[in-house]
Amino acid sequence: MSTRLSTNGEEAQVRAVIEQWADAIRRKDADVASSHVASGYVHFSLAPPLVDAGSGAADLDAWFRTWDGPLELELRDLTVMAGDDVAFSHGLNCLAGNKRDEGRQELWFRSTLGFRKIEGGWKIVHEHESVPFYMDGSIRAAVDLKP
């Protein structure tokens, strides 16, 4: 496996995959969003369980149905590093929309994506989302933070 980093074509290809994936999330298109995920994908999601391995389009579609209308997904401060066959990205994301029976929701969180080049195309193999928590003994998630 190569570790040489590319600052041109590979990085641009990974950024294109991220934007296509994010656009599918915004449109709540589970099939397109899932098409960017590799077999064996591991997701450390904001929601339980601790590790979500193997969820697919059906699970994503079920989550999409808990929202009214399109989703807003802002990717901020996105950094991408790409080698010949492995890449990762990290940044801050804001997910917002109208949650059924709960109204308007907005959440800033940290996001890291891991990629592998599989059969000539970049696929997401790992996704990690997190929010900090207050270290004051309350162990409350710091969902009120904004960049």
Secondary structure, DSSP 4 states (H G I P E B T S, - for coil): ----EESSHHHHHHHHHHHHHHHHHHHT-HHHHHHTEEEEEEEE-SSSSS-EES--HHHHHHHHTTEEEEEEEEEEEEEEEEESSEEEEEEEEEEEEEETTTEEEEEEEEEEEEEEEETTEEEEEEEEEE--B-TTTT--B-TT---
